[in-house]
């Protein structure tokens, strides 16, 4: 009996060791048992990834269910692999790319080891940032199942797929289905100016394994307590109807303050360096969610994370998350409140109401800067006065700014540098809305924007969609007003031609 008992105990111990190492080595190959119903979205991503912070690498397995809603039979599908833009830095030599990468970039990207379609291993082609996968007779409304196994080498640059001394930022890191437009699949080239992400809403179910002492902030919400092993732990996140899934892996010194506002859990991450200052921004974030919920309509997401990050840009938005400049975040400067609020406004104008950020960057960035200014007028009037004055000064320089042919409606690819892009899109663009508000009042402005928000949720809005809301709520004259501003001709709004 003792021998049998000893054998049983030994067997269980050995089994535990085997299972532990099996998890360590092959848990990224985890499969998912149930096929999702594709009703509100055309794609579901189920991801299992293990991150190795010391090596700045990761290993991932992704199962994808996607429906052919293109309106025609397809013989291939395309995925954006924006992370691979950094695999060959010798190709990124323009002034704009040098500004993006910084002085000491290091390469990185994704390496695919296997791709399957409906269980069969398939060939594939990777051309710059586009992944092409052949499919035999993908019928209309048919759902296919793909799997991808890939290794991730995190690059170093001054963007948000990079790392610092204490955290790793995963943005634009997952392959995502390319948008199918009327002329075919959109071949996203990843411009160095503006935002590269152009994605339809999708559902994400993501399992992330990291060393036990590390923290994670992500798009979406954590569905259960992490599963802990001897040296690691595994988190499980869900994010429904989001345009991308971003995350940040943070070292043990990070702490968090969580607070519920209007049903949204605001989670502000901080370090010893920012312990005395982050409360300023946490308070502003609470006020911003309350303000925008009331002004434009309720935001549908359950959580929002503020993460201090790289010191080379002010802030970057993702669904349910923003990464902001840690130097400013640590300082407690009141000026930085506008950055926090700007990224929160993007939860309405980008995360929910999407647009083409490459072809029409003003449609989210100019509107977001106006929304920020509207908020500041009510809650931080001194800051509002500063920003309004700055926008006015930039607008007065419009003849000089537009001498090379760029306008507020220029695509990101049409700008020679970040300075001109920022001046026209972030400086002059908000004045379209601000000057209109001065004529019709903030209440009428928000009626029009609430109409725009309600009628374009989880879609790609265009200029015509925005104008439609203003024509219906404010009046037909708004169309001429917007079009003249967009052609670098600032005018006053005149109701009924008066």
Order of alpha helices (4+ residues) and beta strands (2+ residues): alpha-beta-beta-beta-alpha-beta-beta-beta-beta-beta-beta-beta-beta-beta-beta-beta-beta-beta-beta-beta-beta-beta-beta-alpha-beta-beta-beta-alpha-alpha-alpha-alpha-alpha-alpha-alpha-alpha-alpha-alpha
